[in-house]
Amino acid sequence: MANVSLVSPGRGRRAWSLVLFAACVAACVTAAPVASISFGQETPKQEPAPANPAPAAVPAAAPAVPDAAAIPAGPGGDLSSAPKKSLLRWAIEASGPIGLFLLGLSIYFTALVIKLFMELRVSEAVPASLVEKLETAIKDRKFQEAYDACRDNDSFLARLVRSGVANLPNGRAEAKEAMNATQDEVVTSMESRISYLAIIGTLGPMIGLVGTIAGMIASFQEIATAAGAQPKPEKVAEGISTALFITLEGVSLSVPAIFFFAMFRNRIALMAMESAKVADRTIVALLAAAKQPKPTAAT
């Protein structure tokens, strides 16, 4: 028997058409999310080009580099900074002739203080060796030897005892008065030597004031003669530096001078007191020894 097809040719074509349509729909549905994602992204907007574009900026000319040899090298060969003056050189240049005078005065002041330190001492006014000689001579009743010991010595004590012994024959009161007069004479002589310290202490601020006035005059002269232009700052600074440095130097000299003057004046008072005390004791011992009877020689 011949095989008879159960499907007619018309129905087969319709079935294939339906299958193809379903496959197309499925493909579209499958591709739809991808398309939506790709179309959902915003594309960057491009700015429209200006009608008249601005001309390109002309690059600035590079600054001229100075020659390295023309730049003064700073400390350590650094070309970025110019060499600076030291404080000592600045002080010397700013002080000028007035500072030179103050320097000479300072040297004299230092030498005078050293000399007074060596001379104005209690050990120099009352030498221990002289005191020992006087005590030994008085104990042995050798009055001429005691006087000779004071005559050969120029200390404060020796001068007091010498004047007292010379006036002792007129009485103890006369001897005491003579020693007081000698004491005043010696103290006046010592105070005249330390009076130079008081003079220096007084002149120091006055000389500093002269430097202050001179420096300020120089600064204001620079400002006044600028003729409407900007005055040079370095010139104004030089005048102010002169004023300040000389004032500092004058005060620095005056303060120690006043201090040492007061110290040496107190030392002179102490020397006078110690010398007078030992001299009085010597005169009393000499009178007591003179009143004692001379020892008789043993027969």
Secondary structure, 3 states (H helix, E strand, C coil): CCCCCCCCHHHHHHHHHHHHHHHHHHHHHHHHHHHHHHHHCCCCCCCCCCCCCCCCCCCCCCCCCCCHHHCCCCHHHCCCCCCCCCHHHHHHHHHHHHHHHHHHHHHHHHHHHHHHHHHCCHHHHCCHHHHHHHHHHHHCCCHHHHHHHHHCCCCHHHHHHHHHHHCHHHCHHHHHHHHHHHHHHHHHHHHHHHHHHHHHHHHHHHHHHHHHHHHHHHHHHHHHCCCCCCCCHHHHHHHHHHHHHHHHHHHHHHHHHHHHHHHHHHHHHHHHHHHHHHHHHHHHHHHHHHHCCCCCCCC
